C-alpha cells in the first residue's frame, strides 16, 4: 500500500507540472475567405477559421482563393494572399518585458501585407521577415511583400518576375542580403531577384497586386 501511495503522489505531482515547452499563442485569425491551415513544428496540421489561435512556430498556409487576416497579441497584423506559406519562426511579446520581444517570420512563397504593432514600435530591431532573396527589417511601417518561385504560384501578380517584390506603404524598411543593406522609403517599390543580387528600386508599381475583400482593410492599406 505504501508503494502504491508513493506512486500515486508522484503521478499526481507530474500531472500538475505544466508543459515546459508549450508554444506561446501569437495571435488569432480575424478573417479568412477560404481554406487555411497551420502546421506545427511537430508536423501536425489543423484547419483554421475566424477566431482560431495561431502559435509561435506555426507555418500558415492559405489555399487558392483564400485571403486571411491574422492579428497578433501586440496588435500587429499579417494579411496573406491566396497561395501563401509563411512561418512564425518565433513570436514573443509581453507588455511588461520589452527585453523579451521577438518577431521572426519566414515568407516561403506568396504575398502578404504587414502592419507594425506595439512590438515593432518599441523594438524595431527585434523584427525580421526572412525570404529566400533577403531579410526585411522595419522602421515602423506598413509594407507589402510578394515572393514568386516561378513554379505554379497561386494568385501571382501578372507580369512579375520570380523573386522578391516589395512596396512600402508607410514608415520604411531595410533589406539585407548577400550584397549588403538597402533602405526603402514610403511609396517606393523594389525587386530582389535572389540573395546574391543587388535590389532594384522603383517609384511606380511594376504590377504588384493586393486586393483582399473590402472587409479586410481600408483602401489606404492597398497597393496604389
N, C-alpha and C positions, 0 to 999 in steps of 0.2 A: 504493500500500500504506500509506504514511504517513497519508493522509487516512482510509483505512478504519480504521486502528488508533485514530486520534483519535476518530472517530465511535463506535467500539465502546466506548472508555473512557467517553465522555460518556453513552452509553446505559446502561452498567452503573452508572455513578455515579448517574444519575437513578433507576434502579430501586431503588437501595439507600436512597434518601431516603424515610422513612415519610410517609404521608399526613398533611398538616398539620392537616386539619380532621376527622379521624376522630372519630366520636361516641364519647363515653365510655359503657362498659357501666354502666348504672344499677342493674340488678338482674336477677332471674330469676323466671320463673313457677314457683311452687311447686306449685300445684294449679289445675286448671281442669275444670269439669264439662260443658263443651260447646264449640261453636266460638268461637274467639277469634282476633283478628288484630292486627297492628301496622302502621301506615302511617308510613313515614319522611318527613322533611321534603321529600324529592325526589318523594314520591308513590308509592314502591314499597310494595306490600302483601305481607306474609308471614303465613302462619298460625302461631299459637303453640300450644304444648302444654307439659306439665310439663317443666321444665329448659330451656326456651327463654330466651335472654337478651333483655332489653329495653334500649334505649339512650336516652340523653338526646336529646330531640327527637321520639321516637316518639309516635304517637297510638294508644292502646289501645282496642279495640272488642270488647265481648262481645255475642254473639248471644242470641236468645231461649233461655231455659233455662240459660244459661252463667254460673255464678259463677266467679270467678277470684281467686286469691291471689298477689300479687306481693310478693316480699321484696327490698328494696333493699340496697345494699352496706353501709349503715350500720345494718342490721337493722331499719329501719322497714318497715312493711307497708301496702299498699293492698289491700283486698278489694273486688272490684267485683261489683255486682249484674248480672243479665241486662239487656241493652239499654243498657249504659253506654258512653259515649265520654269518655275523659279523656286529655289531652295532657300528656306530661312536657316542659314547656317548657324546663327546664334542671335538670340534677341533677349536682352536683359534690361529692365527698366524698373527702378524703384525711386519714387519721388524724393525719398529721404537719403538716397545713396547715389549721388551723381558719379562717384568714382567707379561704380559697377556698371555704368551704361555701356551697352554694346548692341549694335545693329549691323549685322553682316548678312548679306544675301548673295546668291549666285543666280544670274539670269542665264539659263541654259539655252533657251530659244524663245522666240515670240516677242511680244511687246508689252509695255506697261507704262503707267503714269505714277510717279512717286510724289507725294506731298509731305513735306517735313512736319514732324510733330515736336513735342516737348524735348525729346532726347536730342533731336537734330539741332534744336535751337541752343541748348546749353552745352552739348558735347559733339560739335560738328566733326571733330577728329575721330570720333568713335563710330562713325557711319561709313560703310563701304558696300558698294554694289559691284560685284565681280561679273565679268563676262569673258568669253574666250578672246576678245580683242583688247580689253582694257578694264581697269578698275575705276569706278566712279566715286569721287568724294563730293561733299556738299558744302555750300556756304549759306545754308538756309534757303530752301528753294522748292519750286515745282519743276520737275523735269520729266521728259519722255525718253524712253529707250525702245529700240526695235532691233533685235538681233536675228538676222536671217542666215540660215545654214545653207540655203540653196538646194535643199533636198526635201521637197514637199512641204514647205512652210505653209501653215494654215492662215488664212486671212492676212497674208502679207500685203503691205502697201505696194501697189503696182509700180513697176519700173525701178525699184530699188535693187542695188547690187547686194550679194551676200556680204555679211559683215555687220558691224555695229553702227546704227544710225542714232543720233541724239538730237534733242531740242530742249532748250532752256526756256521755261515759261517765266519764272520769277527767280530772283536770287542769283545763283551761279553754281557751276560745278567745276571740279578739277578732274582731268582724265590722265591716268598714269598707265603706261605700257612699257614695252621694252625699249622704246625710243626716248622716252622722257616724260615730263609732266606738262600738261597744257590746260589752259583755262577757257571756259566758255561763259559768256555773259547773257543776260536776258535777251530773247529774240533771236539768238544765234542757233544755227543748225550745224551738225558735224557728221563726218563719216570716218570710221576707223576700220580699215579692211581686216587687219589682224594685229597680233601683238607686236609684230616687227615693222609695222607701217606707221609713218607719221600721220596724225589726224589731219583731216581736211576741214576747214571752217567755211561756212556759207551763211549768207544773210537772207536767203529766200528758201522756202520749203522745197526740197528736191522731190517730194512726193509722199512724205510721211503722213499716215492717216491714223487718227484715233477718234473713233466715233461711237462710243457706247450709247446705250439707250439714254434718253433725256434724264431719267430719274437718277442716273449715276453721278451727275455733277452739273454745275453751271457752265454756261457757254465759255467763260473765260478760262476754263481748265482744258479746253480742247486745243488741238494744234491749228493755228490760223492758216 
